[in-house]
Amino acid sequence: MGTSRNLVPAALLMMALFGSAQPLAGQACSCGGAPMLGALGSAPPGIGQWQLGSQYDYNDISGLAAGSSTLARDGRRQLSQSTIIRLNYGLSRSVTLSVLVTAVAKERAVSDVVKTSGIGDGIVLVQVNLLPELSYPQRDLLIGLGFKAPLGAADLTRSGVRISPDMQPTTGGWDGLASLYFTTEILPPLPATLLLTASQRWTSANPDYSTTQSDYRFGNETVASLGLRYGLGLRSLVNVQLNYRRTDADRLGTYRLPNSGGQWLFAGLGFNWSLLENVGLGISGQLPIYHQLNGAIQLTTRYSFSMFVNYTFGSRQGMGGR
């Protein structure tokens, strides 16, 4: 696996030190960089409190699909691994600042094998909690605005030829972001919580893709999740989620690439454990249950899984300062 193998132990080491328990996230083809939108939703920290975390994602994108049909595999293989490091800080009872950075390793085998790895994109996000005073039932409603910046390379070459955009560590463009995070207890004091997250990314073109007007631009992306968390005792809980993803077709200049973009629906299951009062870890996975893709044929996700750990420190004022 080469560089892909080298990324795994580094990811596990960072997870052991830091971590961030995030909602399940999915990535299919027609997507550059790491699956960052799925990592935007998280509970707000307290005033002056820090949340430091890491998340490792493994995504097998070796399935073949056309429209809503799943096709027999023909030997093509694509894998994506990413590590997402996130730092949250509670600026006030209502406002949270989040910063994310990524590292990515990709592999694709068609007629030959192409491998890439490197620093990916970064995100800065400001979230506002619209329900900072509501403590019973426990409920949070956060809206966020931010941007994505290309921190790594988007112009890697092989034998003097630029590697395709979807295999680059970053998209090369600066993107606008918006997020929604809502969670509420269900029939307290039952240990059940309903979770809804949504994120939107408005993409821009990679200005360095070529010296002509044919700049490459990934399609705008929408991600949403609806889930239920239930406490199992012994500081553990189970997450059951439906995850939706939609991307517009990619564009080369003004030309829309026909075999890119579509819609996906995934079913996910995860488990979280609180090892200490301020340290938690978890594992999750998801499988596609529906897709409607553009064009004649695309590579698409067969399965994906994530591992994550989190560490909270600083002020001990309750959630959102409650």
N, C-alpha and C positions, 0 to 999 in steps of 0.2 A: 504493500500500500504506500510505501515511500513517505511523502510529506503528510499524507492522511494519517498514517500510523503515528507519526510524531506528534500530531495535534491531540490525540486522544489522551495520553498520559498527562500532557500539560493541562488539558481541560479538567481531568479528574483531580489534579493537584490543586487547581484554583478553586474547584468546587469544595474540596475538603477545607480550604481556608476561608472561603467567603460564601457566596450562594444567594439565590433569590427564587423563592417559590412562586412561579408564575402560572397563569392559565395555560392550558395546552395550546400549542401553536402548530400550524401546518404550513408546508411549503410544497408547491408543485413546480413543474417546469415553467418557463417564461418568467423566471424571477431571478434577479441578481442579488448577490450578497446573502446575508443570513435572514432567517424568518423573524425579523425584528418587531413587526406590528403585533404579533401575538404576545410579545413580552411587555407591552405598554401598560396593561391593566394590573394594578396591585393595590392592596389596602394602604391607606395613608398612614404615615408615621406620626408620632406625637410631636409637639412643639420642641424644637431643638434636638430631635431624635434622628439618628442615622440608620439607614438600612443598606447594608453592603451585600452584594450577591453575585452569584455566577450560575449560569444555566448552560448545560451541554445538550445539543440537539443532533440526532442522527436521522437522516431522511433518505430512504431508498426511493429514487425517482425512476425506477426501471420499468414501470408498467407502460403499456401502450394503449391508447384510447383514441377514438374518433367520435365526435359528438357525445352521445350518452352511452356508446358501446365500449366495452372492454375487449381488446384484441389479444390474440395469442402473442406471447413474447417471442422476439426474433433474435435474441442474443445481445441486443443493445443493453448497456448498463450505465446508470448514472447514480452517483452517491454524493451527498452533501453533509458535511459535518461543520458545526459552528459552536463557538463558545461566546456567550453574551455576558458581559460584566455590567452590572447596574448599581448605581449609587443614588439613593433617595435621601432627601433632607426635608424635615418639616420646618418651613420658614415661619408658619403661624398656625393658628387653629384651623385655618381653611386652605392654606396654600402649601403645595409640595413642589420641590424642584427635583427633577430626575435627569441623570446623565447615563447614557449607555454607550459602550464600545464593544466591538466584535472582532473575532478572528475566525477565518473561514478556510476550509479545505474541501476541494471538489475533485471528483474523478468521473470521467466519461469514457466509455469504451464503445466505439462503433466499428469503423474499419481499423482503427488503432486506439491506443489509450492516451488520453490527455489528463494531466493532473495539475492543479493549481492550488496555491495556498497563500495566505497573507492576512494582514490587518484589513478588516472590512469597513463598514460604515459606522458612523456615530450619530447619536440622537441627543438633543436637548429638549426637554418637555417640562412645561409648567402646568400643574393641575390645581384646580380650585374645587374644594368640597362644598357643595351647596347645602349640605345638611350637617354642619359641624356640631350642632348642639343635640342632635337626636341620638339618645343612648338606649332607649327602650321602646320598641325593639331596636336592637343595634342595626343601623342603616347608614349607608354612605352613598352619595351620588357625586361623582367627580367628573368634570369635563377638563380636557387638556388641549393645549396648543403648543406646537413646537416645530422643529425642523430636523432633517436628516442631512448629514454632511459626509462626503466621501473622504475617509481618512487614508485608505490604502490605494493600491494601484488599480487602474481600470484599463491599462494598456499593455498587459503582459503579452509577450510574443513567444513563438516557438519556431525555430529555424527561420527567423526573420519575418514570420507572418503573424499578424495579431490574432490572438485566440478569441473565439466568439464571445460576445458581451455577457451571455448568461453563465460563462465559466470564469469570469473575472471575479476577484474578491469583492469589488464594489461596483455600484451602478455607474459611478462617475458623475452623477448629477446631484444637485441640491434640491431636496424635496420638502414640501410643506406637509405637516401632520396635524391630525385632530384625533382625540380619543374620548371615550365614554366608559365609565366604570360605575356599576351599580350593584350593590349587594344588600340583602335584607334578611333578617331572621324570619323563619317560618314557624308560626305557632309556638313562640317561646313558652316554656323553657326547653322545648325539644332542641337537640343539637343539630338543627338543619338550617342551611343557609342557601338562598337562591342567588345566583351570580349571573350578571349580564355584562359583557364587555363588547366594545366595538371600536375600531380604529380605521382611519382613512388616510391614504397617502396620495398626494398630488405630485406626480413626477415631473422632472425636468430633463432635458437632453444632456448627454455627455458632450461637453464642448470640445473635448480632445479626441473624439472618436475618429475623425478624419479631417483633412484639410479642405474638404469640399463642403457643400451644404447638407450632405447626407449624415447628419448626426443621429446617433442611436438613442432612442428613448423608450424605456420600459413603460408598460401600460399602468394607468392609475390602479390602485389596489384598495379593496375593502375587505376587512376581516371582522367577524363577529362570533361570539360564543355565548351559549346559554347553558348553564350548568347548575347542578345541585351538589352541595357539600354536606356530608353527614358525619358527625362525630362517632367514632367507634370505641371510645374509651382509651385508656392508657396513652393519652396525648397523641392520638392518631385520628385521621379522618379520611374518608373516601370521596373522590370527585367523579361525577358522571357528567359528561358534556357533549353537546352538539356544536361543532365548529364549522363555520361557513367562510369561504374565501371566494372573492371575485376579482379578476384582473381584466383590464381592457387589453386589446391587442397591442403588441409592441410596434414601434414605428421606426423606419429608416428614412430620415427626411420626412416627406409628406406621405410616404407609402406605408400602409398598414400591413404588417406581416400576417398572412392568412392563417398560419399554423401556430398562433400564439394567443394566449388569453382564454378565459372561460370561467366556469363556476364549479366549485367543489363543495361537498358536504362530508364531514368526517364525524365519526363517533369516537369519543375518547374516554379513557378510564385512568384515574391516577390515585396515588396514596401519598399522604403527607404525615410526617412524624415530627413532634416537638421533642428534641433530645434534651434541651434545657429550656429555661424560660425565654432565652433570647437566641436560641439556635434551633433551626429546623431543617429538615431535608425531605425530599420526595422523589417519586418516579412516576412517569406517566407515558401513555402510548395512545396512538390513534390509528384507525383504519378508514379508508374512503368508503362511503356507502352510496354516493351519487356524484356524477360529474356531467357537465354539458360543456364540451370544449369546442373551440373554434377550429376551422380548417379540417383537412383530411385525416391527419394523424399527429399525435403529440406523445411525448414521454410524460408520465404522470406518476404521482406518489402511490407506491404500493403499501407502505407503512412508515411510521416515524415514531420515535420515542425520545423522551427528555429525562434528564436527571438534574436535580437542583438542590442547593443548600442555601440557607440565609443566616445572616448574623445582624442583630439589632443592638445598637449601643447608643449612649448619650442620655438625654433627658428621659426620665421615667414618667412624665406626664402622660396619661392614657392616650388611647387612640384619638388623634386629632386634638389632644389636649383636654379630653373630657374628664 
